[in-house]
Amino acid sequence: MTPSDSKILVWDAPVRVFHWLLVSSFVGAYLSAESETWRLLHVTLGYTMGGLIAFRVVWGLLGTRYARFGSFVRGPGAVGRYLRSMVAGKPAHYIGHNPAGAVAIVMMLVWGAAIVATGYAVYNDLGGELLGELHEGASNVMLAIVGVHLAGVVFASYLHHENLPRAMVTGTKQGQVTDGIARAWWSVALVLVLAVSAYWYLQWRDAPQVVAQAQTSSSGQTTDAAHTAYTAYTAYTAYTAQ
Ligand code: HEM
């Protein structure tokens, strides 16, 4: 940090909102993957991931300086130089994503899209058992990439004495005033939140009694209700899959 450093805005609001919605959707979808009762939640969160990734691709072209792919997606040469600078104990500092972090980020976006695509195909019966296995395997690979991402975030925070997770919340870092972005674009972030909320609401509105009944049924209180709920739930998932 130099004396001229001050608090500057680096991550606009859409990037931050995208990030934390993606984290919540991925974690929720991963945790609900094995349960029949929570199938609709799993599918809803998976499709949310798909929508978020599509949004991020657009924002990567139109967004603010550090959100744009052109500012952080680098070739293997830049990644190698960054890694060598780390090994040499003099890590190059980037205000936006560093070249190595960017590799994990691009992988998470591409791999996330592949998981959504295979999930869609499985849910709509477009493939056999193999596709299901592929979907599950791809999700576990994603978990591994997320693990690398988290390790990278912790390591880079330590190396640069910078709290990167906090910056992903507040959007700000220490830096030269001229390096900051001018606007947070809360209007775009709000549209993103509203779109996701509306989608979740519609999914919830059409599903709750069935899921509630299915839950009652799994507790074994009434077998008739269990049967009805299960039949209704299966019919519902078949209907939404059309
Ligand atoms: C609590 C867990 C997590 C924390 C603390 C965290 C933290 C961060 C931080 C600090 C950055 C910015 C890195 C930089 O400064 O270059 C970032 C970026 C990113 N993270 Fe995470 N992350 C978490 C979980 C996840 C998960 C689970 C995913 C994917 C499912 C994910 C996907 C991404 C993506 C795609 C970016 C790029 C953001 C953008 O430019 O749009 N993160 N994360």
py3Dmol code that shows the C-alpha trace and the ligand (Angstrom):
import py3Dmol

protein = """\
ATOM      1  CA  MET A   1       0.000   0.000   0.000  1.00  0.00           C
ATOM      2  CA  THR A   2       1.297   3.487  -0.858  1.00  0.00           C
ATOM      3  CA  PRO A   3       0.361   6.778   0.847  1.00  0.00           C
ATOM      4  CA  SER A   4      -1.813   7.688  -2.151  1.00  0.00           C
ATOM      5  CA  ASP A   5      -3.928   4.545  -1.696  1.00  0.00           C
ATOM      6  CA  SER A   6      -7.542   4.934  -0.716  1.00  0.00           C
ATOM      7  CA  LYS A   7     -10.704   2.853  -0.723  1.00  0.00           C
ATOM      8  CA  ILE A   8     -11.786   2.244  -4.311  1.00  0.00           C
ATOM      9  CA  LEU A   9     -14.721   0.385  -5.851  1.00  0.00           C
ATOM     10  CA  VAL A  10     -13.541  -2.695  -7.777  1.00  0.00           C
ATOM     11  CA  TRP A  11     -16.468  -5.146  -7.945  1.00  0.00           C
ATOM     12  CA  ASP A  12     -19.738  -3.718  -9.170  1.00  0.00           C
ATOM     13  CA  ALA A  13     -22.993  -4.822  -7.508  1.00  0.00           C
ATOM     14  CA  PRO A  14     -24.047  -7.273 -10.284  1.00  0.00           C
ATOM     15  CA  VAL A  15     -20.757  -9.219  -9.906  1.00  0.00           C
ATOM     16  CA  ARG A  16     -21.193  -9.448  -6.127  1.00  0.00           C
ATOM     17  CA  VAL A  17     -24.871 -10.372  -6.245  1.00  0.00           C
ATOM     18  CA  PHE A  18     -24.129 -12.901  -9.009  1.00  0.00           C
ATOM     19  CA  HIS A  19     -21.337 -14.436  -6.932  1.00  0.00           C
ATOM     20  CA  TRP A  20     -23.292 -14.947  -3.718  1.00  0.00           C
ATOM     21  CA  LEU A  21     -26.407 -16.167  -5.536  1.00  0.00           C
ATOM     22  CA  LEU A  22     -24.211 -18.643  -7.421  1.00  0.00           C
ATOM     23  CA  VAL A  23     -22.620 -19.828  -4.166  1.00  0.00           C
ATOM     24  CA  SER A  24     -26.053 -20.310  -2.516  1.00  0.00           C
ATOM     25  CA  SER A  25     -27.512 -22.061  -5.558  1.00  0.00           C
ATOM     26  CA  PHE A  26     -24.550 -24.400  -5.944  1.00  0.00           C
ATOM     27  CA  VAL A  27     -24.432 -25.321  -2.258  1.00  0.00           C
ATOM     28  CA  GLY A  28     -28.232 -25.810  -2.114  1.00  0.00           C
ATOM     29  CA  ALA A  29     -28.316 -27.853  -5.315  1.00  0.00           C
ATOM     30  CA  TYR A  30     -25.405 -30.007  -4.151  1.00  0.00           C
ATOM     31  CA  LEU A  31     -26.971 -30.706  -0.756  1.00  0.00           C
ATOM     32  CA  SER A  32     -30.420 -31.514  -2.200  1.00  0.00           C
ATOM     33  CA  ALA A  33     -29.094 -33.716  -5.013  1.00  0.00           C
ATOM     34  CA  GLU A  34     -29.704 -37.098  -3.403  1.00  0.00           C
ATOM     35  CA  SER A  35     -33.238 -36.564  -2.110  1.00  0.00           C
ATOM     36  CA  GLU A  36     -36.400 -37.345  -4.123  1.00  0.00           C
ATOM     37  CA  THR A  37     -38.427 -35.105  -1.784  1.00  0.00           C
ATOM     38  CA  TRP A  38     -36.242 -32.114  -2.596  1.00  0.00           C
ATOM     39  CA  ARG A  39     -35.961 -32.867  -6.312  1.00  0.00           C
ATOM     40  CA  LEU A  40     -37.822 -29.704  -7.318  1.00  0.00           C
ATOM     41  CA  LEU A  41     -35.582 -27.566  -5.095  1.00  0.00           C
ATOM     42  CA  HIS A  42     -32.520 -29.201  -6.651  1.00  0.00           C
ATOM     43  CA  VAL A  43     -33.796 -28.555 -10.181  1.00  0.00           C
ATOM     44  CA  THR A  44     -34.824 -24.977  -9.329  1.00  0.00           C
ATOM     45  CA  LEU A  45     -31.400 -24.156  -7.910  1.00  0.00           C
ATOM     46  CA  GLY A  46     -29.689 -25.851 -10.862  1.00  0.00           C
ATOM     47  CA  TYR A  47     -31.677 -23.811 -13.371  1.00  0.00           C
ATOM     48  CA  THR A  48     -30.938 -20.711 -11.275  1.00  0.00           C
ATOM     49  CA  MET A  49     -27.229 -21.470 -11.724  1.00  0.00           C
ATOM     50  CA  GLY A  50     -27.805 -21.702 -15.470  1.00  0.00           C
ATOM     51  CA  GLY A  51     -29.560 -18.321 -15.540  1.00  0.00           C
ATOM     52  CA  LEU A  52     -26.859 -16.741 -13.385  1.00  0.00           C
ATOM     53  CA  ILE A  53     -24.072 -18.037 -15.619  1.00  0.00           C
ATOM     54  CA  ALA A  54     -25.900 -16.740 -18.726  1.00  0.00           C
ATOM     55  CA  PHE A  55     -26.201 -13.354 -17.010  1.00  0.00           C
ATOM     56  CA  ARG A  56     -22.495 -13.379 -16.094  1.00  0.00           C
ATOM     57  CA  VAL A  57     -21.508 -14.085 -19.704  1.00  0.00           C
ATOM     58  CA  VAL A  58     -23.466 -11.008 -20.837  1.00  0.00           C
ATOM     59  CA  TRP A  59     -22.055  -8.925 -17.964  1.00  0.00           C
ATOM     60  CA  GLY A  60     -18.575 -10.146 -18.849  1.00  0.00           C
ATOM     61  CA  LEU A  61     -19.008  -8.384 -22.185  1.00  0.00           C
ATOM     62  CA  LEU A  62     -20.970  -5.297 -21.113  1.00  0.00           C
ATOM     63  CA  GLY A  63     -20.055  -4.835 -17.450  1.00  0.00           C
ATOM     64  CA  THR A  64     -17.635  -2.541 -15.658  1.00  0.00           C
ATOM     65  CA  ARG A  65     -13.854  -2.651 -16.014  1.00  0.00           C
ATOM     66  CA  TYR A  66     -12.931  -5.560 -13.701  1.00  0.00           C
ATOM     67  CA  ALA A  67     -16.105  -7.522 -14.504  1.00  0.00           C
ATOM     68  CA  ARG A  68     -15.223  -7.746 -18.191  1.00  0.00           C
ATOM     69  CA  PHE A  69     -13.604 -10.963 -19.432  1.00  0.00           C
ATOM     70  CA  GLY A  70     -11.172  -8.853 -21.448  1.00  0.00           C
ATOM     71  CA  SER A  71      -9.698  -7.531 -18.202  1.00  0.00           C
ATOM     72  CA  PHE A  72      -8.948 -10.866 -16.526  1.00  0.00           C
ATOM     73  CA  VAL A  73      -8.971 -13.801 -18.949  1.00  0.00           C
ATOM     74  CA  ARG A  74      -5.307 -14.292 -19.881  1.00  0.00           C
ATOM     75  CA  GLY A  75      -3.273 -16.821 -21.856  1.00  0.00           C
ATOM     76  CA  PRO A  76      -1.029 -19.545 -20.397  1.00  0.00           C
ATOM     77  CA  GLY A  77       2.005 -17.210 -20.564  1.00  0.00           C
ATOM     78  CA  ALA A  78       0.451 -14.711 -18.128  1.00  0.00           C
ATOM     79  CA  VAL A  79      -0.733 -17.511 -15.830  1.00  0.00           C
ATOM     80  CA  GLY A  80       2.801 -19.005 -15.819  1.00  0.00           C
ATOM     81  CA  ARG A  81       4.401 -15.604 -15.103  1.00  0.00           C
ATOM     82  CA  TYR A  82       1.960 -15.005 -12.221  1.00  0.00           C
ATOM     83  CA  LEU A  83       2.639 -18.434 -10.715  1.00  0.00           C
ATOM     84  CA  ARG A  84       6.421 -17.905 -11.070  1.00  0.00           C
ATOM     85  CA  SER A  85       6.134 -14.514  -9.347  1.00  0.00           C
ATOM     86  CA  MET A  86       4.359 -16.273  -6.480  1.00  0.00           C
ATOM     87  CA  VAL A  87       7.029 -18.949  -6.197  1.00  0.00           C
ATOM     88  CA  ALA A  88       9.702 -16.245  -6.219  1.00  0.00           C
ATOM     89  CA  GLY A  89       7.961 -14.697  -3.220  1.00  0.00           C
ATOM     90  CA  LYS A  90       7.131 -11.489  -5.137  1.00  0.00           C
ATOM     91  CA  PRO A  91       3.580 -12.113  -6.311  1.00  0.00           C
ATOM     92  CA  ALA A  92       2.398  -9.666  -8.948  1.00  0.00           C
ATOM     93  CA  HIS A  93      -0.583  -7.709  -7.673  1.00  0.00           C
ATOM     94  CA  TYR A  94      -3.786  -7.372  -9.674  1.00  0.00           C
ATOM     95  CA  ILE A  95      -6.665  -5.110  -8.718  1.00  0.00           C
ATOM     96  CA  GLY A  96      -9.188  -7.430 -10.388  1.00  0.00           C
ATOM     97  CA  HIS A  97      -8.897 -11.213 -10.712  1.00  0.00           C
ATOM     98  CA  ASN A  98      -5.313 -12.484 -10.995  1.00  0.00           C
ATOM     99  CA  PRO A  99      -4.518 -14.714 -14.031  1.00  0.00           C
ATOM    100  CA  ALA A 100      -4.429 -17.961 -11.998  1.00  0.00           C
ATOM    101  CA  GLY A 101      -7.698 -17.158 -10.203  1.00  0.00           C
ATOM    102  CA  ALA A 102      -9.224 -16.353 -13.579  1.00  0.00           C
ATOM    103  CA  VAL A 103      -8.503 -19.903 -14.789  1.00  0.00           C
ATOM    104  CA  ALA A 104     -10.582 -21.323 -11.920  1.00  0.00           C
ATOM    105  CA  ILE A 105     -13.296 -18.726 -12.558  1.00  0.00           C
ATOM    106  CA  VAL A 106     -13.613 -19.580 -16.262  1.00  0.00           C
ATOM    107  CA  MET A 107     -13.600 -23.294 -15.389  1.00  0.00           C
ATOM    108  CA  MET A 108     -16.388 -22.788 -12.833  1.00  0.00           C
ATOM    109  CA  LEU A 109     -18.511 -20.909 -15.386  1.00  0.00           C
ATOM    110  CA  VAL A 110     -17.973 -23.448 -18.189  1.00  0.00           C
ATOM    111  CA  TRP A 111     -18.254 -26.481 -15.909  1.00  0.00           C
ATOM    112  CA  GLY A 112     -21.302 -24.981 -14.181  1.00  0.00           C
ATOM    113  CA  ALA A 113     -23.010 -24.600 -17.573  1.00  0.00           C
ATOM    114  CA  ALA A 114     -22.157 -28.225 -18.439  1.00  0.00           C
ATOM    115  CA  ILE A 115     -23.686 -29.439 -15.157  1.00  0.00           C
ATOM    116  CA  VAL A 116     -26.883 -27.498 -15.845  1.00  0.00           C
ATOM    117  CA  ALA A 117     -27.060 -28.898 -19.397  1.00  0.00           C
ATOM    118  CA  THR A 118     -26.577 -32.514 -18.265  1.00  0.00           C
ATOM    119  CA  GLY A 119     -29.020 -31.954 -15.381  1.00  0.00           C
ATOM    120  CA  TYR A 120     -31.634 -30.643 -17.814  1.00  0.00           C
ATOM    121  CA  ALA A 121     -31.160 -33.693 -20.024  1.00  0.00           C
ATOM    122  CA  VAL A 122     -31.437 -36.105 -17.069  1.00  0.00           C
ATOM    123  CA  TYR A 123     -34.544 -34.360 -15.694  1.00  0.00           C
ATOM    124  CA  ASN A 124     -36.208 -34.426 -19.096  1.00  0.00           C
ATOM    125  CA  ASP A 125     -35.288 -38.058 -19.746  1.00  0.00           C
ATOM    126  CA  LEU A 126     -33.190 -37.194 -22.766  1.00  0.00           C
ATOM    127  CA  GLY A 127     -30.506 -39.730 -21.972  1.00  0.00           C
ATOM    128  CA  GLY A 128     -29.935 -42.994 -20.225  1.00  0.00           C
ATOM    129  CA  GLU A 129     -28.344 -43.884 -16.914  1.00  0.00           C
ATOM    130  CA  LEU A 130     -24.953 -42.909 -18.249  1.00  0.00           C
ATOM    131  CA  LEU A 131     -26.038 -39.283 -18.495  1.00  0.00           C
ATOM    132  CA  GLY A 132     -27.108 -39.376 -14.841  1.00  0.00           C
ATOM    133  CA  GLU A 133     -23.682 -40.688 -13.887  1.00  0.00           C
ATOM    134  CA  LEU A 134     -22.066 -37.997 -16.009  1.00  0.00           C
ATOM    135  CA  HIS A 135     -24.132 -35.307 -14.263  1.00  0.00           C
ATOM    136  CA  GLU A 136     -23.146 -36.590 -10.835  1.00  0.00           C
ATOM    137  CA  GLY A 137     -19.492 -36.964 -11.806  1.00  0.00           C
ATOM    138  CA  ALA A 138     -19.420 -33.453 -13.282  1.00  0.00           C
ATOM    139  CA  SER A 139     -20.875 -32.044 -10.045  1.00  0.00           C
ATOM    140  CA  ASN A 140     -18.119 -33.680  -8.028  1.00  0.00           C
ATOM    141  CA  VAL A 141     -15.491 -32.245 -10.377  1.00  0.00           C
ATOM    142  CA  MET A 142     -17.132 -28.831  -9.849  1.00  0.00           C
ATOM    143  CA  LEU A 143     -16.784 -29.323  -6.101  1.00  0.00           C
ATOM    144  CA  ALA A 144     -13.066 -29.963  -6.614  1.00  0.00           C
ATOM    145  CA  ILE A 145     -12.713 -26.794  -8.729  1.00  0.00           C
ATOM    146  CA  VAL A 146     -14.552 -24.831  -6.011  1.00  0.00           C
ATOM    147  CA  GLY A 147     -12.070 -26.282  -3.500  1.00  0.00           C
ATOM    148  CA  VAL A 148      -9.156 -25.013  -5.625  1.00  0.00           C
ATOM    149  CA  HIS A 149     -10.944 -21.640  -5.928  1.00  0.00           C
ATOM    150  CA  LEU A 150     -11.331 -21.350  -2.150  1.00  0.00           C
ATOM    151  CA  ALA A 151      -7.717 -22.387  -1.524  1.00  0.00           C
ATOM    152  CA  GLY A 152      -6.602 -19.800  -4.098  1.00  0.00           C
ATOM    153  CA  VAL A 153      -8.712 -17.068  -2.464  1.00  0.00           C
ATOM    154  CA  VAL A 154      -7.280 -17.837   0.996  1.00  0.00           C
ATOM    155  CA  PHE A 155      -3.694 -18.049  -0.343  1.00  0.00           C
ATOM    156  CA  ALA A 156      -3.939 -14.824  -2.399  1.00  0.00           C
ATOM    157  CA  SER A 157      -5.543 -13.001   0.566  1.00  0.00           C
ATOM    158  CA  TYR A 158      -2.600 -14.049   2.722  1.00  0.00           C
ATOM    159  CA  LEU A 159       0.055 -13.229   0.085  1.00  0.00           C
ATOM    160  CA  HIS A 160      -1.288  -9.761  -0.658  1.00  0.00           C
ATOM    161  CA  HIS A 161      -2.500  -8.946   2.860  1.00  0.00           C
ATOM    162  CA  GLU A 162      -5.905  -8.285   1.344  1.00  0.00           C
ATOM    163  CA  ASN A 163      -9.236  -9.672   2.534  1.00  0.00           C
ATOM    164  CA  LEU A 164     -10.584 -10.862  -0.838  1.00  0.00           C
ATOM    165  CA  PRO A 165     -13.859 -12.399   0.459  1.00  0.00           C
ATOM    166  CA  ARG A 166     -14.662  -9.087   2.160  1.00  0.00           C
ATOM    167  CA  ALA A 167     -13.996  -7.272  -1.128  1.00  0.00           C
ATOM    168  CA  MET A 168     -16.496  -9.629  -2.805  1.00  0.00           C
ATOM    169  CA  VAL A 169     -19.054  -8.390  -0.250  1.00  0.00           C
ATOM    170  CA  THR A 170     -18.288  -4.654  -0.083  1.00  0.00           C
ATOM    171  CA  GLY A 171     -16.882  -4.312  -3.606  1.00  0.00           C
ATOM    172  CA  THR A 172     -14.005  -2.173  -2.323  1.00  0.00           C
ATOM    173  CA  LYS A 173     -10.225  -2.565  -2.032  1.00  0.00           C
ATOM    174  CA  GLN A 174      -7.299  -0.258  -1.265  1.00  0.00           C
ATOM    175  CA  GLY A 175      -5.818   1.315  -4.391  1.00  0.00           C
ATOM    176  CA  GLN A 176      -5.189   4.365  -6.509  1.00  0.00           C
ATOM    177  CA  VAL A 177      -8.288   6.487  -7.021  1.00  0.00           C
ATOM    178  CA  THR A 178      -7.804   6.341 -10.800  1.00  0.00           C
ATOM    179  CA  ASP A 179      -8.065   2.506 -10.691  1.00  0.00           C
ATOM    180  CA  GLY A 180     -11.562   2.460  -9.185  1.00  0.00           C
ATOM    181  CA  ILE A 181     -14.776   2.029 -11.159  1.00  0.00           C
ATOM    182  CA  ALA A 182     -17.225   4.923 -11.199  1.00  0.00           C
ATOM    183  CA  ARG A 183     -20.560   3.173 -10.592  1.00  0.00           C
ATOM    184  CA  ALA A 184     -21.811   0.111  -8.708  1.00  0.00           C
ATOM    185  CA  TRP A 185     -24.768  -0.490 -11.058  1.00  0.00           C
ATOM    186  CA  TRP A 186     -27.214  -1.403  -8.292  1.00  0.00           C
ATOM    187  CA  SER A 187     -30.070  -1.110 -10.799  1.00  0.00           C
ATOM    188  CA  VAL A 188     -28.744  -4.115 -12.746  1.00  0.00           C
ATOM    189  CA  ALA A 189     -28.146  -6.068  -9.520  1.00  0.00           C
ATOM    190  CA  LEU A 190     -31.729  -5.336  -8.461  1.00  0.00           C
ATOM    191  CA  VAL A 191     -33.099  -6.665 -11.755  1.00  0.00           C
ATOM    192  CA  LEU A 192     -31.023  -9.829 -11.222  1.00  0.00           C
ATOM    193  CA  VAL A 193     -32.351 -10.298  -7.669  1.00  0.00           C
ATOM    194  CA  LEU A 194     -35.940  -9.664  -8.801  1.00  0.00           C
ATOM    195  CA  ALA A 195     -35.645 -12.125 -11.691  1.00  0.00           C
ATOM    196  CA  VAL A 196     -34.249 -14.868  -9.429  1.00  0.00           C
ATOM    197  CA  SER A 197     -36.827 -14.139  -6.682  1.00  0.00           C
ATOM    198  CA  ALA A 198     -39.705 -14.227  -9.190  1.00  0.00           C
ATOM    199  CA  TYR A 199     -38.497 -17.552 -10.583  1.00  0.00           C
ATOM    200  CA  TRP A 200     -38.124 -19.046  -7.079  1.00  0.00           C
ATOM    201  CA  TYR A 201     -41.562 -17.741  -6.110  1.00  0.00           C
ATOM    202  CA  LEU A 202     -43.222 -19.307  -9.170  1.00  0.00           C
ATOM    203  CA  GLN A 203     -41.536 -22.639  -8.485  1.00  0.00           C
ATOM    204  CA  TRP A 204     -42.529 -22.441  -4.824  1.00  0.00           C
ATOM    205  CA  ARG A 205     -46.134 -21.407  -5.574  1.00  0.00           C
ATOM    206  CA  ASP A 206     -46.697 -24.449  -7.759  1.00  0.00           C
ATOM    207  CA  ALA A 207     -45.065 -26.943  -5.450  1.00  0.00           C
ATOM    208  CA  PRO A 208     -45.446 -26.425  -1.702  1.00  0.00           C
ATOM    209  CA  GLN A 209     -48.477 -28.542  -0.768  1.00  0.00           C
ATOM    210  CA  VAL A 210     -47.115 -31.496  -2.679  1.00  0.00           C
ATOM    211  CA  VAL A 211     -43.699 -31.258  -1.058  1.00  0.00           C
ATOM    212  CA  ALA A 212     -45.271 -30.680   2.374  1.00  0.00           C
ATOM    213  CA  GLN A 213     -47.440 -33.752   1.927  1.00  0.00           C
ATOM    214  CA  ALA A 214     -44.505 -35.773   0.727  1.00  0.00           C
ATOM    215  CA  GLN A 215     -42.615 -34.743   3.864  1.00  0.00           C
ATOM    216  CA  THR A 216     -45.524 -35.774   6.074  1.00  0.00           C
ATOM    217  CA  SER A 217     -45.600 -39.044   4.240  1.00  0.00           C
ATOM    218  CA  SER A 218     -41.910 -39.709   4.750  1.00  0.00           C
ATOM    219  CA  SER A 219     -42.411 -39.307   8.499  1.00  0.00           C
ATOM    220  CA  GLY A 220     -44.770 -42.266   8.217  1.00  0.00           C
ATOM    221  CA  GLN A 221     -47.806 -40.588   9.808  1.00  0.00           C
ATOM    222  CA  THR A 222     -50.326 -41.580   7.174  1.00  0.00           C
ATOM    223  CA  THR A 223     -49.764 -44.034   4.414  1.00  0.00           C
ATOM    224  CA  ASP A 224     -52.713 -42.829   2.296  1.00  0.00           C
ATOM    225  CA  ALA A 225     -51.387 -39.291   2.386  1.00  0.00           C
ATOM    226  CA  ALA A 226     -47.960 -40.698   1.619  1.00  0.00           C
ATOM    227  CA  HIS A 227     -49.238 -42.427  -1.438  1.00  0.00           C
ATOM    228  CA  THR A 228     -51.292 -39.446  -2.640  1.00  0.00           C
ATOM    229  CA  ALA A 229     -48.460 -37.045  -2.061  1.00  0.00           C
ATOM    230  CA  TYR A 230     -45.975 -39.258  -3.813  1.00  0.00           C
ATOM    231  CA  THR A 231     -48.276 -39.763  -6.797  1.00  0.00           C
ATOM    232  CA  ALA A 232     -49.017 -36.035  -6.994  1.00  0.00           C
ATOM    233  CA  TYR A 233     -45.351 -35.200  -6.675  1.00  0.00           C
ATOM    234  CA  THR A 234     -44.351 -37.646  -9.402  1.00  0.00           C
ATOM    235  CA  ALA A 235     -47.119 -36.309 -11.648  1.00  0.00           C
ATOM    236  CA  TYR A 236     -45.986 -32.775 -10.937  1.00  0.00           C
ATOM    237  CA  THR A 237     -42.343 -33.457 -11.779  1.00  0.00           C
ATOM    238  CA  ALA A 238     -43.411 -35.275 -14.957  1.00  0.00           C
ATOM    239  CA  TYR A 239     -45.624 -32.293 -15.837  1.00  0.00           C
ATOM    240  CA  THR A 240     -42.868 -29.702 -15.270  1.00  0.00           C
ATOM    241  CA  ALA A 241     -40.445 -31.875 -17.233  1.00  0.00           C
ATOM    242  CA  GLN A 242     -42.586 -31.630 -20.387  1.00  0.00           C
TER     243      GLN A 242
END
"""
ligand_1 = """\
43
HEM
C -17.801 -19.216 0.937
C -17.315 -19.614 -0.214
C -16.687 -18.665 -1.223
C -15.907 -17.557 -1.023
C -15.447 -16.956 0.292
C -15.558 -17.042 -2.321
C -14.793 -15.928 -2.554
C -14.519 -15.389 -3.782
C -13.690 -14.244 -4.018
C -12.935 -13.488 -2.941
C -13.661 -13.997 -5.327
C -12.854 -12.915 -6.032
C -11.483 -13.502 -6.296
C -10.524 -12.430 -6.726
O -10.322 -11.484 -5.959
O -9.976 -12.551 -7.835
C -14.517 -14.979 -5.969
C -14.802 -15.025 -7.299
C -15.607 -15.975 -7.880
N -16.133 -17.075 -7.253
Fe -16.113 -17.460 -5.292
N -16.116 -17.843 -3.271
C -16.812 -18.840 -2.649
C -17.501 -19.861 -3.227
C -17.705 -19.965 -4.586
C -18.472 -21.026 -5.202
C -19.142 -22.179 -4.442
C -18.477 -20.770 -6.530
C -19.100 -21.543 -7.635
C -20.096 -22.353 -7.517
C -17.718 -19.551 -6.747
C -17.529 -18.966 -7.968
C -16.864 -17.788 -8.183
C -16.824 -17.101 -9.449
C -17.492 -17.548 -10.743
C -16.050 -15.957 -9.249
C -15.792 -14.854 -10.253
C -16.678 -13.675 -9.885
C -16.947 -12.805 -11.088
O -16.026 -12.161 -11.594
O -18.093 -12.784 -11.518
N -17.266 -19.105 -5.543
N -15.003 -15.821 -4.998
"""
view = py3Dmol.view(width=600, height=400)
view.addModel(protein, "pdb")
view.setStyle({"model": 0}, {"cartoon": {"style": "trace"}})
view.addModel(ligand_1, "xyz")
view.setStyle({"model": 1}, {"stick": {}})
view.zoomTo()
view.show()
